Amino acid sequence: MINRQIVLASRPSGVPTPENFKLVENPVRELEDGEILIENQVFAIDPAIRGMLDDIQDSYLPAVPIDGLIPTMVLGRVVKSRNSAFKEGDYGRGFAGWEEYSILNPSNFAIENVHVDPTVPLTAYMGALGWSGITAYIGLKKIGEMKAGDTVVMSAAAGAVGSVGGQIARLSGCRSVGIVGSPSKAELVTGTFGLDAAINYRDTGDLAAAIKAACPDGTDLYFDNVGGTILDTMLPLMSDFGRIVVCGMVANYNDQNNPIPIHNLWQVLVHRITMKGFLAYEHLDMLEEAEAQLGSWIKSGELIALENVTTGIENTPSAFINLMSGVTTGKTVVRLNESVSTL
């Protein structure tokens, strides 16, 4: 059995290019005790991958070596199993790579046996019903301690996590405000997702004034997906005892050696702000609750899940490049073949 894989050909400088990746073929080895072989159906394409393509050592994610497999979250169907927790035909979701087949050991890694609802498209399990939605839910509910009546600001509000998070805030009885990077995204956030206001940071002459106008009573909870100047702008605008949830720093991902400085950090003291970073997979106690609530909202139509779907492993680099260029909306996923159902 031949496995097609995408590996790192060279390290990117700024936004990745096609030349940074190459398609290779390798045989699939035999399984050892405890392992499963999955035929991947969907890849989650996430900005955090970009940070692993640089030769950076002080990160929670290890750097990918040259000729190394590009890592990603996958959803795959079990085709062979030597692990009693998985049988052929099950669906496994876990951290693997840009490849058609993955060998995983559930005893060593967090591989989730996903009970797929046949009425739900497979791609949804990598987006709003996957770790993007789960991350938004955990970040708001547990880390941010969101409560009804809060004013919540969500950066990258048209992205994978932000598009779900802004709606969760709305559905939880909060004033929900999204920060985006284009007029079409602003229209999407208010017109489709139902947020109370959207701010296009690229077009507003005074971002702080625009945020103040959208949040006249201050911001109780800021969910940060981008860092950089938007985080710096938000700090003085927080309410006293406000909370900042740090989920991502996409503004720095394409140039990690030159991070954007934060000048207003002293406002953490002025407003007695609680600012906390988190990794969703460290809060598995919330997994069942998050999946149940997200699934209920999606089935009822109260939460709109948006996908940006690319087909074919050979097109995975272009999907990632588009994501890192800021031209996508919703969750970016790659389905390995056209038979995989989408939203």
C-alpha positions in Angstrom: 0.0 0.0 0.0 1.4 3.4 -1.0 0.9 6.5 1.1 1.1 9.9 -0.5 2.4 12.5 1.9 3.1 16.3 1.9 6.5 17.1 3.5 8.4 20.4 4.2 10.8 21.1 1.3 12.1 24.4 2.6 11.4 26.9 5.4 9.0 29.7 4.5 9.8 33.3 4.8 6.6 35.1 5.6 3.5 33.6 4.0 4.3 30.1 2.7 4.6 29.4 -1.0 4.1 26.2 -3.0 7.9 25.7 -3.2 8.0 25.1 0.6 6.2 21.8 0.2 6.5 18.6 -1.9 4.5 15.5 -2.5 6.2 12.2 -1.8 5.2 8.5 -1.8 6.2 5.9 0.8 4.9 2.4 1.6 2.7 1.8 4.6 4.4 -0.4 7.1 2.8 -3.3 9.0 1.0 -2.5 12.2 2.4 -3.3 15.6 0.4 -4.3 18.7 -1.8 -1.4 19.9 -1.8 0.5 16.6 -4.5 1.4 14.2 -4.3 2.3 10.5 -6.7 5.0 9.4 -7.5 6.1 5.9 -7.7 9.9 6.3 -10.9 11.5 5.1 -10.5 15.2 6.3 -7.6 17.4 7.3 -8.1 20.4 9.6 -6.0 23.3 8.2 -5.1 25.6 11.1 -2.9 28.7 11.5 -0.9 27.0 14.3 0.8 24.8 11.7 2.7 27.9 10.4 4.5 28.2 13.6 5.9 24.7 13.3 7.5 25.4 9.9 10.1 27.7 11.3 13.2 26.6 13.2 11.8 27.8 16.5 12.5 25.9 19.6 10.7 27.8 22.4 7.1 26.7 21.4 4.5 24.3 22.7 4.7 22.7 19.2 7.9 21.1 17.9 9.5 22.4 14.7 9.0 20.3 11.6 12.4 19.2 10.1 13.2 19.6 6.4 11.6 16.6 4.6 9.4 16.1 7.7 5.7 15.3 7.4 3.5 18.4 7.9 1.4 17.8 11.1 -2.3 18.3 11.3 -5.5 17.2 13.0 -7.2 14.4 10.9 -10.4 12.5 10.8 -10.0 9.0 9.3 -11.7 5.7 8.9 -10.1 2.7 10.6 -9.1 0.2 7.9 -6.9 -2.1 10.1 -6.7 -2.4 13.9 -4.5 -4.1 16.4 -6.1 -2.1 19.3 -9.2 -3.4 21.1 -10.6 0.2 21.5 -11.0 0.5 17.7 -12.5 -1.8 15.1 -12.5 -1.5 11.3 -15.0 1.1 10.2 -14.7 3.3 13.2 -13.6 6.9 12.8 -10.6 8.2 14.6 -9.8 11.9 15.2 -6.3 12.9 16.3 -3.0 14.5 15.5 -1.3 13.0 12.5 -0.2 14.6 9.2 -0.8 15.6 5.6 -1.0 12.0 4.3 -3.5 9.6 2.9 -2.9 6.9 5.6 -1.8 7.3 9.2 -0.6 4.8 11.7 -1.6 5.8 15.3 -1.3 4.3 18.7 -4.2 5.3 20.9 -2.3 4.2 23.9 0.3 6.8 23.4 -1.7 9.7 21.9 -5.1 11.2 22.4 -7.0 9.5 19.5 -10.7 10.1 19.9 -13.2 7.4 18.6 -15.7 9.7 17.0 -19.3 8.4 16.8 -20.2 9.8 13.4 -23.8 10.8 12.9 -24.7 9.8 9.4 -26.9 12.9 9.1 -23.9 15.2 9.8 -21.3 15.9 7.1 -17.9 14.5 7.9 -16.2 17.8 7.4 -18.2 19.2 10.4 -16.2 17.0 12.7 -13.1 19.0 11.9 -14.8 22.4 12.2 -17.7 23.5 14.3 -18.1 20.0 15.8 -14.4 19.5 15.9 -11.6 21.2 17.8 -12.2 24.6 16.3 -15.7 24.7 17.8 -14.6 22.9 21.0 -11.8 25.5 21.4 -14.2 28.4 21.1 -16.6 26.7 23.6 -13.9 25.9 26.2 -12.2 29.3 25.8 -15.4 31.2 26.4 -17.2 29.1 29.0 -14.3 27.8 31.1 -11.3 30.0 30.6 -13.2 33.3 30.0 -16.0 32.5 32.5 -18.5 34.1 30.1 -21.9 34.9 31.6 -25.1 36.3 30.2 -25.0 40.1 29.9 -21.2 40.3 29.1 -19.9 42.3 26.2 -17.7 39.9 24.3 -15.3 40.9 21.5 -14.0 38.2 19.2 -11.0 38.9 16.9 -10.8 36.9 13.6 -14.5 36.6 13.9 -14.9 35.1 10.4 -12.3 32.5 11.0 -12.5 28.9 12.2 -12.6 29.5 15.9 -13.9 33.1 15.8 -16.9 32.3 13.6 -18.1 29.8 16.1 -17.1 31.7 19.2 -19.0 34.9 18.2 -22.1 32.9 17.8 -21.6 31.0 21.1 -21.5 34.4 22.8 -24.7 35.5 21.1 -26.5 32.3 22.0 -25.3 32.7 25.6 -27.0 36.0 26.1 -24.0 38.3 25.5 -23.5 41.3 23.4 -21.2 39.8 20.7 -18.9 42.0 18.6 -16.6 40.7 15.9 -13.3 42.1 14.6 -12.6 41.2 10.9 -10.5 42.2 8.0 -12.8 43.0 5.1 -16.3 44.5 4.3 -17.5 41.1 3.1 -16.4 39.4 6.4 -18.1 42.2 8.4 -21.4 41.5 6.5 -21.0 37.8 7.1 -20.5 38.2 10.8 -23.6 40.4 11.3 -25.8 39.2 8.5 -25.2 35.5 8.7 -23.8 34.8 12.2 -26.1 37.4 13.9 -23.5 39.2 15.9 -24.5 42.6 17.3 -21.7 44.5 15.5 -18.7 44.0 13.3 -15.5 46.1 12.9 -13.3 46.0 9.8 -9.9 46.9 11.3 -8.4 47.5 7.9 -10.9 50.3 6.9 -11.5 52.1 10.2 -9.3 55.1 10.7 -9.4 54.8 14.5 -9.8 51.2 15.6 -10.1 52.1 19.3 -12.9 54.6 18.6 -14.7 52.0 16.5 -14.5 49.4 19.3 -15.7 52.0 21.9 -18.7 52.8 19.7 -19.6 49.1 19.4 -18.9 48.5 23.1 -20.2 51.6 24.9 -20.1 49.9 28.3 -16.6 48.5 27.9 -15.5 45.0 27.1 -15.9 42.3 29.7 -14.4 39.5 27.7 -11.9 39.6 24.8 -11.2 36.4 22.9 -7.9 36.9 21.2 -7.1 34.9 18.1 -4.6 37.4 16.6 -2.4 39.2 19.1 -0.4 42.1 17.7 -1.9 45.6 17.3 -5.4 44.4 17.9 -4.5 43.0 21.3 -2.6 46.2 22.1 -5.7 48.3 21.1 -8.0 46.2 23.2 -6.1 46.4 26.5 -7.1 50.0 27.4 -10.7 49.3 26.4 -11.3 46.4 28.8 -13.7 46.9 31.7 -12.4 46.7 35.2 -11.8 43.0 36.1 -12.2 42.1 32.5 -10.9 38.8 31.1 -8.7 38.2 28.0 -8.6 34.7 26.6 -5.5 34.1 24.5 -6.2 31.4 21.9 -3.9 32.4 19.0 -1.4 35.0 17.8 -1.9 34.7 14.0 -0.5 38.2 13.5 2.9 36.8 14.4 2.8 33.4 12.8 4.3 34.4 9.4 7.3 36.2 11.1 7.9 34.7 14.5 11.4 36.1 14.8 10.0 39.6 14.8 6.9 39.6 17.0 4.7 42.7 17.1 5.4 44.5 20.4 2.7 45.2 23.0 2.9 48.7 24.4 -0.2 48.7 26.6 0.5 45.8 28.9 0.4 48.1 31.9 -3.4 48.3 31.4 -3.6 44.8 32.8 -2.8 46.4 36.1 -4.9 49.5 35.6 -8.0 47.5 34.8 -7.1 44.4 37.0 -7.4 42.2 33.9 -7.2 38.5 34.0 -5.3 37.4 30.9 -4.8 33.6 30.3 -3.6 31.4 27.4 -5.0 27.9 27.0 -4.7 24.8 24.9 -8.1 23.1 24.4 -6.8 19.5 24.6 -5.7 20.2 28.2 -9.4 20.6 29.2 -10.9 17.3 28.2 -13.3 17.4 31.1 -15.3 19.9 28.9 -15.3 17.7 25.8 -18.6 15.9 26.2 -20.5 19.1 27.2 -19.0 21.1 24.3 -19.8 18.4 21.7 -23.3 18.0 23.0 -24.1 21.7 23.0 -22.5 22.5 19.7 -24.2 19.6 18.1 -27.6 20.7 19.4 -27.1 24.3 18.2 -26.0 23.1 14.7 -28.9 20.7 14.3 -31.4 23.3 15.4 -29.9 25.9 13.0 -29.1 28.3 15.8 -25.4 28.1 15.0 -24.2 28.5 11.4 -21.1 26.4 10.6 -19.1 27.8 7.7 -16.5 25.8 5.8 -13.9 26.5 3.2 -13.3 23.1 1.5 -10.5 22.0 -0.8 -10.4 18.5 -2.3 -7.4 16.3 -2.8 -4.1 15.9 -0.8 -2.2 17.5 -3.7 -4.1 20.7 -3.1 -3.4 20.8 0.7 -0.6 23.3 0.4 -2.7 25.8 -1.6 -5.5 25.5 1.0 -2.9 26.4 3.8 -1.4 29.2 1.8 -4.8 30.8 1.3 -5.5 30.5 5.0 -2.3 32.2 5.9 -3.0 34.9 3.3 -6.2 35.9 5.1 -8.5 35.3 2.2 -10.6 32.5 3.8 -13.7 32.5 5.9 -14.9 29.8 8.3 -13.0 26.6 8.9 -10.5 25.6 6.2 -10.5 21.8 5.6 -9.2 19.4 3.0 -11.3 16.4 2.1 -9.2 13.6 0.6 -11.8 12.7 -2.0 -15.1 13.9 -3.4 -17.1 11.3 -1.7 -16.5 13.0 1.7 -19.7 14.9 2.7 -19.5 18.6 3.3 -21.8 21.2 4.9 
